[in-house]
Amino acid sequence: MASVKEPHARLYRIWYMMVKKCHDPKYRDFATYGARGITVCRSWRSSFRRFKRWAEESGYDRFQPNAKHGGGL
């Protein structure tokens, strides 16, 4: 995981783990997320900056496994 300066380090970790859980079949929690069909939109998956922008604009606080979140960016 790349180094990210505070205060965005927490948000970066959330984004990174969200992507791992949903798109890495080797990750231990993949069965709970990705294997159930939960995915991260391509826009967010490819860019932490897009996810961060959406999070800041929407007041997003944390990943909720059954919620549908999308940036549409």
C-alpha positions as CSV (number, residue, x, y, z in Angstrom):
1,M,0.0,0.0,0.0
2,A,1.4,3.4,-0.9
3,S,2.2,5.9,1.7
4,V,-0.4,8.6,2.1
5,K,-0.1,11.7,4.3
6,E,-2.6,12.4,7.0
7,P,-5.5,13.2,7.2
8,H,-6.3,11.1,4.1
9,A,-4.4,8.0,5.3
10,R,-7.5,6.6,7.0
11,L,-9.7,7.2,3.9
12,Y,-7.0,5.7,1.7
13,R,-6.9,2.5,3.8
14,I,-10.7,2.3,3.6
15,W,-10.6,2.6,-0.2
16,Y,-7.7,0.1,-0.6
17,M,-9.4,-2.5,1.6
18,M,-12.7,-2.0,-0.1
19,V,-11.1,-2.7,-3.5
20,K,-9.2,-5.7,-2.1
21,K,-12.3,-7.2,-0.5
22,C,-14.4,-6.8,-3.7
23,H,-11.9,-7.6,-6.4
24,D,-9.0,-9.8,-5.1
25,P,-10.1,-13.5,-4.9
26,K,-7.0,-14.3,-2.9
27,Y,-7.9,-11.8,-0.1
28,R,-9.3,-13.4,3.0
29,D,-12.6,-11.4,3.0
30,F,-13.3,-11.8,-0.7
31,A,-16.0,-14.5,0.0
32,T,-18.0,-12.0,2.0
33,Y,-17.8,-9.2,-0.6
34,G,-16.6,-9.9,-4.1
35,A,-17.9,-13.5,-4.2
36,R,-21.3,-12.2,-3.4
37,G,-21.2,-9.9,-6.4
38,I,-20.3,-6.7,-4.5
39,T,-18.1,-4.6,-6.6
40,V,-16.4,-1.2,-6.7
41,C,-17.2,0.9,-9.7
42,R,-14.4,1.2,-12.3
43,S,-14.0,4.9,-11.7
44,W,-13.2,4.4,-8.0
45,R,-11.3,1.2,-8.5
46,S,-8.9,2.9,-10.8
47,S,-8.5,6.2,-8.8
48,F,-8.3,6.9,-5.1
49,R,-8.5,10.6,-6.0
50,R,-12.0,10.1,-7.5
51,F,-13.2,8.2,-4.4
52,K,-11.7,10.8,-2.1
53,R,-13.4,13.6,-4.0
54,W,-16.8,11.8,-3.7
55,A,-16.2,11.0,-0.1
56,E,-15.4,14.6,0.8
57,E,-18.4,16.0,-1.2
58,S,-20.9,13.5,0.2
59,G,-19.7,13.3,3.8
60,Y,-19.0,9.6,3.4
61,D,-17.6,8.0,6.5
62,R,-17.1,4.3,6.1
63,F,-17.7,1.3,3.9
64,Q,-20.9,-0.5,4.6
65,P,-20.9,-4.0,3.0
66,N,-24.5,-4.1,1.9
67,A,-24.9,-0.5,0.8
68,K,-24.8,0.6,-2.8
69,H,-22.3,3.4,-3.2
70,G,-21.3,4.9,-6.4
71,G,-19.4,8.0,-7.4
72,G,-20.7,8.3,-11.0
73,L,-17.6,10.4,-11.6
